[in-house]
Amino acid sequence: MLEELLPHRPPFLMLASLRESGPERGVGVQSFPAGSCGCGPQGPLPEALIEAAAQTMAALMGAAARCAGTAPGHGLLVGVKGFRFFRQAVCDVELQIEIEVLRRLGPLCLARTEIRQQGKRVAQGSLKFYVEGASG
């Protein structure tokens, strides 16, 4: 299903599934295998976690387009703000990636994300997106 919503393919597909999907909120799931391009010697890389959050947003937008009977528009991550990392995530252990749309202005979208592993907060921050064909 993700292949229908996202242009990404392994090894750069950094989202295993979209567990929850609503008009303004979703939860993605990912586990970075040890030795994968998203996992360094200490665990999942910070930039891989941000990319997983961006792909969660893309999947959320794709699912919304599908429900509306339209094709998913192209999107871009255009900004990262106030991203904080609280603990090092562990490879091979599931991450929950929550994303919530805070504001829309035409094709621009501001979302908050929080990444958790085994119930503990790993990272949180704001992401800005350009979503082709979106209106706010």
N, CA, C and O atoms as CSV, one atom per row, in Angstrom:
chain,resi,resn,atom,element,x,y,z
A,1,MET,N,N,0.819,-1.199,0.000
A,1,MET,CA,C,0.000,0.000,0.000
A,1,MET,C,C,0.861,1.260,0.000
A,1,MET,O,O,0.542,2.215,-0.708
A,2,LEU,N,N,1.950,1.285,0.780
A,2,LEU,CA,C,2.782,2.488,0.815
A,2,LEU,C,C,3.345,2.836,-0.552
A,2,LEU,O,O,3.525,4.012,-0.869
A,3,GLU,N,N,3.628,1.816,-1.370
A,3,GLU,CA,C,4.164,2.067,-2.701
A,3,GLU,C,C,3.187,2.863,-3.556
A,3,GLU,O,O,3.603,3.544,-4.493
A,4,GLU,N,N,1.885,2.786,-3.244
A,4,GLU,CA,C,0.872,3.556,-3.965
A,4,GLU,C,C,0.795,5.000,-3.466
A,4,GLU,O,O,0.306,5.880,-4.175
A,5,LEU,N,N,1.279,5.242,-2.248
A,5,LEU,CA,C,1.178,6.573,-1.649
A,5,LEU,C,C,2.481,7.360,-1.712
A,5,LEU,O,O,2.466,8.590,-1.712
A,6,LEU,N,N,3.604,6.657,-1.766
A,6,LEU,CA,C,4.921,7.296,-1.701
A,6,LEU,C,C,5.755,6.969,-2.933
A,6,LEU,O,O,5.647,5.873,-3.483
A,7,PRO,N,N,6.587,7.912,-3.371
A,7,PRO,CA,C,7.495,7.608,-4.481
A,7,PRO,C,C,8.748,6.866,-4.022
A,7,PRO,O,O,9.502,6.367,-4.857
A,8,HIS,N,N,8.981,6.782,-2.733
A,8,HIS,CA,C,10.193,6.170,-2.184
A,8,HIS,C,C,10.171,4.655,-2.335
A,8,HIS,O,O,9.116,4.021,-2.301
A,9,ARG,N,N,11.364,4.093,-2.503
A,9,ARG,CA,C,11.543,2.656,-2.587
A,9,ARG,C,C,12.761,2.294,-1.746
A,9,ARG,O,O,13.631,3.136,-1.527
A,10,PRO,N,N,12.834,1.050,-1.272
A,10,PRO,CA,C,14.018,0.657,-0.498
A,10,PRO,C,C,15.284,0.906,-1.306
A,10,PRO,O,O,15.275,0.707,-2.521
A,11,PRO,N,N,16.338,1.322,-0.692
A,11,PRO,CA,C,16.559,1.428,0.752
A,11,PRO,C,C,16.132,2.771,1.341
A,11,PRO,O,O,16.354,3.021,2.526
A,12,PHE,N,N,15.521,3.641,0.529
A,12,PHE,CA,C,15.162,4.965,1.023
A,12,PHE,C,C,13.713,5.079,1.475
A,12,PHE,O,O,13.263,6.168,1.831
A,13,LEU,N,N,12.989,3.991,1.465
A,13,LEU,CA,C,11.660,3.952,2.052
A,13,LEU,C,C,11.872,3.767,3.549
A,13,LEU,O,O,12.303,2.703,3.995
A,14,MET,N,N,11.568,4.798,4.316
A,14,MET,CA,C,11.853,4.788,5.753
A,14,MET,C,C,10.575,4.794,6.575
A,14,MET,O,O,10.497,5.404,7.642
A,15,LEU,N,N,9.577,4.097,6.049
A,15,LEU,CA,C,8.300,3.950,6.727
A,15,LEU,C,C,7.782,2.554,6.426
A,15,LEU,O,O,7.660,2.176,5.261
A,16,ALA,N,N,7.477,1.785,7.461
A,16,ALA,CA,C,6.994,0.413,7.266
A,16,ALA,C,C,5.488,0.379,7.027
A,16,ALA,O,O,5.001,-0.391,6.200
A,17,SER,N,N,4.749,1.224,7.762
A,17,SER,CA,C,3.294,1.245,7.592
A,17,SER,C,C,2.715,2.526,8.167
A,17,SER,O,O,3.351,3.230,8.951
A,18,LEU,N,N,1.497,2.802,7.754
A,18,LEU,CA,C,0.733,3.917,8.301
A,18,LEU,C,C,-0.330,3.287,9.182
A,18,LEU,O,O,-1.322,2.755,8.684
A,19,ARG,N,N,-0.122,3.347,10.496
A,19,ARG,CA,C,-1.001,2.658,11.448
A,19,ARG,C,C,-2.326,3.391,11.630
A,19,ARG,O,O,-3.378,2.761,11.740
A,20,GLU,N,N,-2.274,4.718,11.661
A,20,GLU,CA,C,-3.489,5.530,11.798
A,20,GLU,C,C,-3.447,6.623,10.758
A,20,GLU,O,O,-2.383,7.153,10.436
A,21,SER,N,N,-4.621,6.960,10.229
A,21,SER,CA,C,-4.689,8.002,9.213
A,21,SER,C,C,-6.010,8.737,9.318
A,21,SER,O,O,-7.078,8.142,9.172
A,22,GLY,N,N,-5.930,10.033,9.571
A,22,GLY,CA,C,-7.113,10.880,9.599
A,22,GLY,C,C,-6.835,12.120,8.786
A,22,GLY,O,O,-5.745,12.252,8.229
A,23,PRO,N,N,-7.776,13.029,8.700
A,23,PRO,CA,C,-7.576,14.214,7.863
A,23,PRO,C,C,-6.427,15.119,8.337
A,23,PRO,O,O,-5.785,15.776,7.517
A,24,GLU,N,N,-6.169,15.157,9.618
A,24,GLU,CA,C,-5.146,16.070,10.137
A,24,GLU,C,C,-4.124,15.388,11.043
A,24,GLU,O,O,-3.270,16.059,11.623
A,25,ARG,N,N,-4.202,14.069,11.169
A,25,ARG,CA,C,-3.311,13.367,12.093
A,25,ARG,C,C,-3.072,11.941,11.612
A,25,ARG,O,O,-3.954,11.309,11.030
A,26,GLY,N,N,-1.867,11.449,11.865
A,26,GLY,CA,C,-1.557,10.078,11.497
A,26,GLY,C,C,-0.432,9.522,12.343
A,26,GLY,O,O,0.293,10.266,13.003
A,27,VAL,N,N,-0.292,8.200,12.316
A,27,VAL,CA,C,0.786,7.526,13.033
A,27,VAL,C,C,1.438,6.539,12.070
A,27,VAL,O,O,0.784,5.642,11.538
A,28,GLY,N,N,2.735,6.723,11.860
A,28,GLY,CA,C,3.514,5.808,11.049
A,28,GLY,C,C,4.357,4.916,11.935
A,28,GLY,O,O,4.576,5.212,13.110
A,29,VAL,N,N,4.827,3.820,11.361
A,29,VAL,CA,C,5.644,2.862,12.092
A,29,VAL,C,C,6.879,2.548,11.259
A,29,VAL,O,O,6.792,2.358,10.046
A,30,GLN,N,N,8.030,2.497,11.923
A,30,GLN,CA,C,9.277,2.121,11.255
A,30,GLN,C,C,10.214,1.472,12.265
A,30,GLN,O,O,10.241,1.833,13.441
A,31,SER,N,N,10.961,0.531,11.784
A,31,SER,CA,C,12.056,-0.074,12.547
A,31,SER,C,C,13.265,-0.046,11.634
A,31,SER,O,O,13.217,-0.588,10.530
A,32,PHE,N,N,14.343,0.573,12.071
A,32,PHE,CA,C,15.546,0.659,11.256
A,32,PHE,C,C,16.436,-0.544,11.556
A,32,PHE,O,O,16.985,-0.650,12.653
A,33,PRO,N,N,16.581,-1.448,10.594
A,33,PRO,CA,C,17.438,-2.612,10.828
A,33,PRO,C,C,18.897,-2.211,11.008
A,33,PRO,O,O,19.381,-1.306,10.328
A,34,ALA,N,N,19.595,-2.876,11.912
A,34,ALA,CA,C,21.033,-2.640,12.079
A,34,ALA,C,C,21.707,-2.865,10.729
A,34,ALA,O,O,21.416,-3.839,10.035
A,35,GLY,N,N,22.602,-1.964,10.369
A,35,GLY,CA,C,23.317,-2.073,9.105
A,35,GLY,C,C,22.605,-1.435,7.931
A,35,GLY,O,O,23.170,-1.367,6.840
A,36,SER,N,N,21.366,-0.958,8.122
A,36,SER,CA,C,20.646,-0.292,7.029
A,36,SER,C,C,21.165,1.132,6.868
A,36,SER,O,O,21.884,1.644,7.726
A,37,CYS,N,N,20.788,1.768,5.753
A,37,CYS,CA,C,21.283,3.125,5.500
A,37,CYS,C,C,20.747,4.128,6.519
A,37,CYS,O,O,21.307,5.218,6.633
A,38,GLY,N,N,19.699,3.814,7.256
A,38,GLY,CA,C,19.171,4.724,8.256
A,38,GLY,C,C,19.686,4.482,9.660
A,38,GLY,O,O,19.303,5.190,10.591
A,39,CYS,N,N,20.552,3.487,9.825
A,39,CYS,CA,C,21.009,3.121,11.162
A,39,CYS,C,C,22.530,3.172,11.233
A,39,CYS,O,O,23.214,2.441,10.518
A,40,GLY,N,N,23.052,4.029,12.091
A,40,GLY,CA,C,24.493,4.138,12.294
A,40,GLY,C,C,24.946,3.249,13.432
A,40,GLY,O,O,24.158,2.461,13.955
A,41,PRO,N,N,26.204,3.365,13.824
A,41,PRO,CA,C,26.743,2.522,14.897
A,41,PRO,C,C,26.043,2.714,16.242
A,41,PRO,O,O,25.987,1.789,17.053
A,42,GLN,N,N,25.506,3.924,16.482
A,42,GLN,CA,C,24.847,4.200,17.757
A,42,GLN,C,C,23.344,3.967,17.725
A,42,GLN,O,O,22.697,3.967,18.773
A,43,GLY,N,N,22.772,3.764,16.520
A,43,GLY,CA,C,21.330,3.599,16.382
A,43,GLY,C,C,20.822,4.386,15.193
A,43,GLY,O,O,21.620,4.883,14.398
A,44,PRO,N,N,19.493,4.512,15.051
A,44,PRO,CA,C,18.933,5.269,13.941
A,44,PRO,C,C,19.483,6.699,13.911
A,44,PRO,O,O,19.579,7.369,14.940
A,45,LEU,N,N,19.836,7.139,12.718
A,45,LEU,CA,C,20.416,8.468,12.534
A,45,LEU,C,C,19.350,9.552,12.679
A,45,LEU,O,O,18.205,9.342,12.278
A,46,PRO,N,N,19.707,10.710,13.248
A,46,PRO,CA,C,18.725,11.797,13.389
A,46,PRO,C,C,18.064,12.180,12.066
A,46,PRO,O,O,16.854,12.398,12.009
A,47,GLU,N,N,18.873,12.261,10.994
A,47,GLU,CA,C,18.286,12.633,9.698
A,47,GLU,C,C,17.352,11.546,9.166
A,47,GLU,O,O,16.411,11.859,8.437
A,48,ALA,N,N,17.584,10.296,9.506
A,48,ALA,CA,C,16.681,9.217,9.102
A,48,ALA,C,C,15.357,9.328,9.857
A,48,ALA,O,O,14.300,9.042,9.295
A,49,LEU,N,N,15.406,9.738,11.118
A,49,LEU,CA,C,14.176,9.927,11.895
A,49,LEU,C,C,13.347,11.068,11.316
A,49,LEU,O,O,12.125,10.959,11.216
A,50,ILE,N,N,14.008,12.164,10.932
A,50,ILE,CA,C,13.287,13.285,10.315
A,50,ILE,C,C,12.691,12.845,8.981
A,50,ILE,O,O,11.550,13.189,8.672
A,51,GLU,N,N,13.446,12.091,8.191
A,51,GLU,CA,C,12.923,11.597,6.912
A,51,GLU,C,C,11.747,10.654,7.125
A,51,GLU,O,O,10.786,10.693,6.356
A,52,ALA,N,N,11.798,9.812,8.148
A,52,ALA,CA,C,10.676,8.922,8.446
A,52,ALA,C,C,9.433,9.736,8.800
A,52,ALA,O,O,8.323,9.371,8.412
A,53,ALA,N,N,9.610,10.836,9.533
A,53,ALA,CA,C,8.481,11.710,9.862
A,53,ALA,C,C,7.929,12.364,8.597
A,53,ALA,O,O,6.713,12.462,8.430
A,54,ALA,N,N,8.818,12.814,7.702
A,54,ALA,CA,C,8.379,13.426,6.446
A,54,ALA,C,C,7.615,12.404,5.591
A,54,ALA,O,O,6.611,12.750,4.969
A,55,GLN,N,N,8.076,11.172,5.557
A,55,GLN,CA,C,7.391,10.137,4.789
A,55,GLN,C,C,6.048,9.776,5.429
A,55,GLN,O,O,5.110,9.397,4.728
A,56,THR,N,N,5.953,9.889,6.744
A,56,THR,CA,C,4.668,9.675,7.413
A,56,THR,C,C,3.674,10.738,6.948
A,56,THR,O,O,2.516,10.432,6.664
A,57,MET,N,N,4.133,11.990,6.871
A,57,MET,CA,C,3.273,13.075,6.380
A,57,MET,C,C,2.868,12.818,4.934
A,57,MET,O,O,1.705,13.000,4.575
A,58,ALA,N,N,3.814,12.396,4.106
A,58,ALA,CA,C,3.506,12.120,2.702
A,58,ALA,C,C,2.467,11.000,2.581
A,58,ALA,O,O,1.551,11.088,1.763
A,59,ALA,N,N,2.607,9.962,3.384
A,59,ALA,CA,C,1.643,8.859,3.364
A,59,ALA,C,C,0.273,9.336,3.842
A,59,ALA,O,O,-0.751,8.924,3.297
A,60,LEU,N,N,0.249,10.196,4.852
A,60,LEU,CA,C,-0.999,10.760,5.358
A,60,LEU,C,C,-1.701,11.567,4.268
A,60,LEU,O,O,-2.909,11.432,4.072
A,61,MET,N,N,-0.947,12.404,3.562
A,61,MET,CA,C,-1.517,13.217,2.481
A,61,MET,C,C,-1.983,12.319,1.322
A,61,MET,O,O,-3.019,12.573,0.707
A,62,GLY,N,N,-1.202,11.268,1.036
A,62,GLY,CA,C,-1.589,10.333,-0.016
A,62,GLY,C,C,-2.863,9.590,0.325
A,62,GLY,O,O,-3.718,9.388,-0.538
A,63,ALA,N,N,-2.997,9.182,1.577
A,63,ALA,CA,C,-4.213,8.490,2.016
A,63,ALA,C,C,-5.422,9.415,1.944
A,63,ALA,O,O,-6.511,8.981,1.569
A,64,ALA,N,N,-5.241,10.686,2.300
A,64,ALA,CA,C,-6.333,11.659,2.220
A,64,ALA,C,C,-6.753,11.877,0.765
A,64,ALA,O,O,-7.945,11.964,0.469
A,65,ALA,N,N,-5.782,11.964,-0.137
A,65,ALA,CA,C,-6.091,12.132,-1.563
A,65,ALA,C,C,-6.860,10.914,-2.080
A,65,ALA,O,O,-7.834,11.052,-2.820
A,66,ARG,N,N,-6.414,9.731,-1.685
A,66,ARG,CA,C,-7.094,8.506,-2.115
A,66,ARG,C,C,-8.550,8.506,-1.650
A,66,ARG,O,O,-9.446,8.152,-2.416
A,67,CYS,N,N,-8.788,8.903,-0.396
A,67,CYS,CA,C,-10.159,8.957,0.128
A,67,CYS,C,C,-11.012,9.958,-0.642
A,67,CYS,O,O,-12.219,9.770,-0.792
A,68,ALA,N,N,-10.379,11.023,-1.129
A,68,ALA,CA,C,-11.090,12.045,-1.901
A,68,ALA,C,C,-11.235,11.653,-3.371
A,68,ALA,O,O,-11.866,12.368,-4.148
A,69,GLY,N,N,-10.650,10.515,-3.748
A,69,GLY,CA,C,-10.747,10.057,-5.120
A,69,GLY,C,C,-9.811,10.758,-6.081
A,69,GLY,O,O,-10.055,10.775,-7.287
A,70,THR,N,N,-8.734,11.341,-5.553
A,70,THR,CA,C,-7.758,12.032,-6.399
A,70,THR,C,C,-6.395,11.367,-6.254
A,70,THR,O,O,-6.163,10.576,-5.339
A,71,ALA,N,N,-5.512,11.702,-7.166
A,71,ALA,CA,C,-4.142,11.184,-7.092
A,71,ALA,C,C,-3.351,12.006,-6.082
A,71,ALA,O,O,-3.570,13.211,-5.964
A,72,PRO,N,N,-2.436,11.372,-5.351
A,72,PRO,CA,C,-1.605,12.134,-4.416
A,72,PRO,C,C,-0.759,13.154,-5.155
A,72,PRO,O,O,-0.179,12.839,-6.194
A,73,GLY,N,N,-0.681,14.375,-4.634
A,73,GLY,CA,C,0.176,15.410,-5.216
A,73,GLY,C,C,1.605,15.217,-4.764
A,73,GLY,O,O,1.873,14.533,-3.775
A,74,HIS,N,N,2.511,15.819,-5.490
A,74,HIS,CA,C,3.915,15.771,-5.081
A,74,HIS,C,C,4.107,16.708,-3.896
A,74,HIS,O,O,3.422,17.725,-3.780
A,75,GLY,N,N,5.033,16.365,-3.027
A,75,GLY,CA,C,5.301,17.196,-1.864
A,75,GLY,C,C,6.784,17.282,-1.581
A,75,GLY,O,O,7.574,16.458,-2.043
A,76,LEU,N,N,7.144,18.284,-0.821
A,76,LEU,CA,C,8.539,18.497,-0.435
A,76,LEU,C,C,8.610,18.914,1.026
A,76,LEU,O,O,7.797,19.709,1.497
A,77,LEU,N,N,9.574,18.378,1.725
A,77,LEU,CA,C,9.903,18.882,3.056
A,77,LEU,C,C,10.713,20.148,2.827
A,77,LEU,O,O,11.778,20.099,2.210
A,78,VAL,N,N,10.221,21.283,3.317
A,78,VAL,CA,C,10.911,22.549,3.060
A,78,VAL,C,C,11.493,23.190,4.312
A,78,VAL,O,O,12.194,24.197,4.218
A,79,GLY,N,N,11.216,22.625,5.478
A,79,GLY,CA,C,11.778,23.209,6.683
A,79,GLY,C,C,11.660,22.304,7.888
A,79,GLY,O,O,10.716,21.525,8.019
A,80,VAL,N,N,12.636,22.426,8.760
A,80,VAL,CA,C,12.671,21.692,10.024
A,80,VAL,C,C,12.922,22.746,11.099
A,80,VAL,O,O,13.888,23.504,11.008
A,81,LYS,N,N,12.066,22.802,12.110
A,81,LYS,CA,C,12.208,23.835,13.135
A,81,LYS,C,C,12.022,23.232,14.525
A,81,LYS,O,O,11.118,22.429,14.756
A,82,GLY,N,N,12.884,23.631,15.429
A,82,GLY,CA,C,12.741,23.242,16.826
A,82,GLY,C,C,12.799,21.746,17.053
A,82,GLY,O,O,12.172,21.234,17.980
A,83,PHE,N,N,13.543,21.039,16.221
A,83,PHE,CA,C,13.618,19.591,16.384
A,83,PHE,C,C,14.570,19.271,17.518
A,83,PHE,O,O,15.715,19.722,17.525
A,84,ARG,N,N,14.092,18.490,18.479
A,84,ARG,CA,C,14.902,18.111,19.639
A,84,ARG,C,C,14.952,16.598,19.749
A,84,ARG,O,O,13.969,15.904,19.489
A,85,PHE,N,N,16.103,16.109,20.135
A,85,PHE,CA,C,16.302,14.681,20.344
A,85,PHE,C,C,16.519,14.458,21.835
A,85,PHE,O,O,17.383,15.087,22.445
A,86,PHE,N,N,15.739,13.569,22.411
A,86,PHE,CA,C,15.749,13.353,23.854
A,86,PHE,C,C,16.534,12.126,24.280
A,86,PHE,O,O,17.088,12.091,25.380
A,87,ARG,N,N,16.587,11.127,23.426
A,87,ARG,CA,C,17.332,9.900,23.728
A,87,ARG,C,C,17.674,9.239,22.409
A,87,ARG,O,O,17.050,9.509,21.383
A,88,GLN,N,N,18.652,8.388,22.448
A,88,GLN,CA,C,19.059,7.650,21.258
A,88,GLN,C,C,18.100,6.488,21.033
A,88,GLN,O,O,17.880,5.671,21.927
A,89,ALA,N,N,17.537,6.422,19.842
A,89,ALA,CA,C,16.690,5.288,19.487
A,89,ALA,C,C,17.572,4.059,19.259
A,89,ALA,O,O,18.786,4.175,19.090
A,90,VAL,N,N,16.951,2.895,19.255
A,90,VAL,CA,C,17.653,1.625,19.096
A,90,VAL,C,C,17.257,1.009,17.756
A,90,VAL,O,O,16.086,1.031,17.376
A,91,CYS,N,N,18.234,0.463,17.049
A,91,CYS,CA,C,17.939,-0.234,15.792
A,91,CYS,C,C,17.139,-1.496,16.077
A,91,CYS,O,O,17.222,-2.064,17.166
A,92,ASP,N,N,16.370,-1.926,15.094
A,92,ASP,CA,C,15.582,-3.160,15.150
A,92,ASP,C,C,14.451,-3.115,16.168
A,92,ASP,O,O,13.896,-4.159,16.511
A,93,VAL,N,N,14.096,-1.932,16.660
A,93,VAL,CA,C,12.981,-1.784,17.593
A,93,VAL,C,C,12.009,-0.771,16.993
A,93,VAL,O,O,12.419,0.299,16.545
A,94,GLU,N,N,10.733,-1.109,16.985
A,94,GLU,CA,C,9.707,-0.286,16.343
A,94,GLU,C,C,9.651,1.138,16.907
A,94,GLU,O,O,9.732,1.351,18.117
A,95,LEU,N,N,9.512,2.093,16.001
A,95,LEU,CA,C,9.295,3.499,16.335
A,95,LEU,C,C,7.884,3.884,15.925
A,95,LEU,O,O,7.412,3.474,14.864
A,96,GLN,N,N,7.214,4.661,16.746
A,96,GLN,CA,C,5.913,5.228,16.399
A,96,GLN,C,C,6.148,6.691,16.050
A,96,GLN,O,O,6.729,7.439,16.836
A,97,ILE,N,N,5.697,7.090,14.880
A,97,ILE,CA,C,5.925,8.437,14.377
A,97,ILE,C,C,4.570,9.125,14.261
A,97,ILE,O,O,3.815,8.873,13.322
A,98,GLU,N,N,4.270,9.989,15.216
A,98,GLU,CA,C,2.996,10.704,15.217
A,98,GLU,C,C,3.184,12.033,14.508
A,98,GLU,O,O,4.169,12.738,14.728
A,99,ILE,N,N,2.220,12.366,13.652
A,99,ILE,CA,C,2.289,13.654,12.966
A,99,ILE,C,C,0.912,14.293,13.003
A,99,ILE,O,O,-0.104,13.624,12.810
A,100,GLU,N,N,0.889,15.595,13.253
A,100,GLU,CA,C,-0.366,16.328,13.327
A,100,GLU,C,C,-0.222,17.627,12.556
A,100,GLU,O,O,0.719,18.389,12.778
A,101,VAL,N,N,-1.151,17.875,11.656
A,101,VAL,CA,C,-1.153,19.117,10.886
A,101,VAL,C,C,-1.636,20.233,11.806
A,101,VAL,O,O,-2.717,20.152,12.390
A,102,LEU,N,N,-0.818,21.276,11.926
A,102,LEU,CA,C,-1.174,22.417,12.773
A,102,LEU,C,C,-1.807,23.552,11.982
A,102,LEU,O,O,-2.771,24.172,12.431
A,103,ARG,N,N,-1.251,23.821,10.789
A,103,ARG,CA,C,-1.700,24.946,9.975
A,103,ARG,C,C,-1.514,24.642,8.509
A,103,ARG,O,O,-0.590,23.931,8.113
A,104,ARG,N,N,-2.418,25.200,7.702
A,104,ARG,CA,C,-2.301,25.124,6.245
A,104,ARG,C,C,-2.485,26.522,5.672
A,104,ARG,O,O,-3.306,27.305,6.149
A,105,LEU,N,N,-1.722,26.810,4.663
A,105,LEU,CA,C,-1.864,28.064,3.929
A,105,LEU,C,C,-1.583,27.741,2.472
A,105,LEU,O,O,-0.428,27.688,2.049
A,106,GLY,N,N,-2.646,27.526,1.706
A,106,GLY,CA,C,-2.478,27.094,0.321
A,106,GLY,C,C,-1.723,25.777,0.300
A,106,GLY,O,O,-2.092,24.832,0.997
A,107,PRO,N,N,-0.660,25.713,-0.502
A,107,PRO,CA,C,0.089,24.457,-0.594
A,107,PRO,C,C,1.094,24.252,0.543
A,107,PRO,O,O,1.768,23.223,0.597
A,108,LEU,N,N,1.197,25.231,1.454
A,108,LEU,CA,C,2.135,25.107,2.573
A,108,LEU,C,C,1.435,24.518,3.788
A,108,LEU,O,O,0.261,24.783,4.045
A,109,CYS,N,N,2.174,23.728,4.513
A,109,CYS,CA,C,1.597,23.006,5.642
A,109,CYS,C,C,2.629,22.948,6.770
A,109,CYS,O,O,3.800,22.655,6.531
A,110,LEU,N,N,2.196,23.225,7.978
A,110,LEU,CA,C,3.037,23.113,9.161
A,110,LEU,C,C,2.513,21.946,9.993
A,110,LEU,O,O,1.320,21.865,10.285
A,111,ALA,N,N,3.414,21.047,10.368
A,111,ALA,CA,C,3.017,19.877,11.143
A,111,ALA,C,C,3.946,19.697,12.334
A,111,ALA,O,O,5.118,20.073,12.292
A,112,ARG,N,N,3.406,19.119,13.386
A,112,ARG,CA,C,4.177,18.758,14.568
A,112,ARG,C,C,4.364,17.259,14.539
A,112,ARG,O,O,3.441,16.517,14.202
A,113,THR,N,N,5.554,16.811,14.893
A,113,THR,CA,C,5.789,15.375,14.951
A,113,THR,C,C,6.422,15.006,16.281
A,113,THR,O,O,7.180,15.774,16.873
A,114,GLU,N,N,6.087,13.814,16.725
A,114,GLU,CA,C,6.717,13.248,17.912
A,114,GLU,C,C,7.032,11.792,17.601
A,114,GLU,O,O,6.183,11.052,17.103
A,115,ILE,N,N,8.255,11.392,17.898
A,115,ILE,CA,C,8.710,10.033,17.634
A,115,ILE,C,C,8.946,9.347,18.970
A,115,ILE,O,O,9.652,9.867,19.835
A,116,ARG,N,N,8.346,8.170,19.126
A,116,ARG,CA,C,8.462,7.413,20.374
A,116,ARG,C,C,8.957,6.001,20.077
A,116,ARG,O,O,8.711,5.437,19.011
A,117,GLN,N,N,9.659,5.458,21.059
A,117,GLN,CA,C,10.100,4.068,20.973
A,117,GLN,C,C,9.864,3.440,22.337
A,117,GLN,O,O,10.346,3.943,23.352
A,118,GLN,N,N,9.127,2.346,22.359
A,118,GLN,CA,C,8.760,1.656,23.597
A,118,GLN,C,C,8.143,2.627,24.609
A,118,GLN,O,O,8.425,2.566,25.806
A,119,GLY,N,N,7.293,3.524,24.095
A,119,GLY,CA,C,6.578,4.470,24.934
A,119,GLY,C,C,7.377,5.679,25.385
A,119,GLY,O,O,6.827,6.555,26.052
A,120,LYS,N,N,8.657,5.754,25.045
A,120,LYS,CA,C,9.494,6.883,25.467
A,120,LYS,C,C,9.751,7.817,24.294
A,120,LYS,O,O,10.021,7.382,23.175
A,121,ARG,N,N,9.661,9.109,24.578
A,121,ARG,CA,C,9.885,10.123,23.548
A,121,ARG,C,C,11.340,10.127,23.116
A,121,ARG,O,O,12.248,10.241,23.939
A,122,VAL,N,N,11.547,10.002,21.816
A,122,VAL,CA,C,12.882,10.036,21.222
A,122,VAL,C,C,13.168,11.416,20.647
A,122,VAL,O,O,14.256,11.959,20.840
A,123,ALA,N,N,12.186,11.989,19.937
A,123,ALA,CA,C,12.387,13.281,19.283
A,123,ALA,C,C,11.037,13.946,19.053
A,123,ALA,O,O,9.993,13.294,19.032
A,124,GLN,N,N,11.090,15.267,18.879
A,124,GLN,CA,C,9.893,16.019,18.506
A,124,GLN,C,C,10.318,17.309,17.839
A,124,GLN,O,O,11.426,17.802,18.049
A,125,GLY,N,N,9.421,17.846,17.033
A,125,GLY,CA,C,9.707,19.112,16.370
A,125,GLY,C,C,8.643,19.442,15.347
A,125,GLY,O,O,7.644,18.735,15.212
A,126,SER,N,N,8.876,20.533,14.625
A,126,SER,CA,C,7.957,20.990,13.591
A,126,SER,C,C,8.587,20.795,12.225
A,126,SER,O,O,9.791,20.972,12.039
A,127,LEU,N,N,7.743,20.425,11.278
A,127,LEU,CA,C,8.170,20.238,9.899
A,127,LEU,C,C,7.273,21.082,9.002
A,127,LEU,O,O,6.064,21.170,9.218
A,128,LYS,N,N,7.881,21.701,7.994
A,128,LYS,CA,C,7.124,22.498,7.024
A,128,LYS,C,C,7.172,21.773,5.682
A,128,LYS,O,O,8.214,21.264,5.268
A,129,PHE,N,N,6.015,21.739,5.011
A,129,PHE,CA,C,5.897,21.018,3.753
A,129,PHE,C,C,5.261,21.900,2.690
A,129,PHE,O,O,4.473,22.798,2.987
A,130,TYR,N,N,5.620,21.624,1.463
A,130,TYR,CA,C,4.904,22.126,0.297
A,130,TYR,C,C,4.212,20.905,-0.288
A,130,TYR,O,O,4.865,19.909,-0.597
A,131,VAL,N,N,2.881,20.977,-0.445
A,131,VAL,CA,C,2.119,19.854,-0.971
A,131,VAL,C,C,1.357,20.330,-2.216
A,131,VAL,O,O,0.414,21.116,-2.122
A,132,GLU,N,N,1.787,19.838,-3.376
A,132,GLU,CA,C,1.193,20.222,-4.651
A,132,GLU,C,C,-0.295,19.898,-4.662
A,132,GLU,O,O,-0.705,18.794,-4.305
A,133,GLY,N,N,-1.092,20.870,-5.075
A,133,GLY,CA,C,-2.528,20.644,-5.193
A,133,GLY,C,C,-3.286,20.799,-3.893
A,133,GLY,O,O,-4.516,20.748,-3.900
A,134,ALA,N,N,-2.599,20.987,-2.775
A,134,ALA,CA,C,-3.287,21.161,-1.486
A,134,ALA,C,C,-3.797,22.596,-1.386
A,134,ALA,O,O,-3.226,23.523,-1.960
A,135,SER,N,N,-4.861,22.745,-0.658
A,135,SER,CA,C,-5.373,24.088,-0.387
A,135,SER,C,C,-5.727,24.188,1.072
A,135,SER,O,O,-6.043,23.183,1.708
A,136,GLY,N,N,-5.679,25.358,1.597
A,136,GLY,CA,C,-5.953,25.514,3.022
A,136,GLY,C,C,-6.851,26.633,3.221
A,136,GLY,O,O,-7.212,26.939,4.357
